[in-house]
Amino acid sequence: MSGIGRPRGLSMQDFFSRYGTEEQCREALFAKRWPNGFVCPRCAGSTYYTQATHVRVMSTHHVVD
């Protein structure tokens, strides 16, 4: 099993309330990966943008996977 799925103790209704849309999932993943806000690991910049066609955060200077 991959370990990805519904967190233990969270009802299906609560799960969909938190992560039911793509935007909610993206925000939750962003907060988990960068709890203090985005910082590029290469240049330490905090300016970023996202691409609608890819699930990828991009620094203004570098692609951050």
Buried (B, 14 or more C-beta within 10 A) or exposed (E): EEEEEEEEEEEEEEEEEBBEEEEEEBEEEBEEEBEEEBEBEEEEBEEBEEEEEEEEBBBEEEEBE
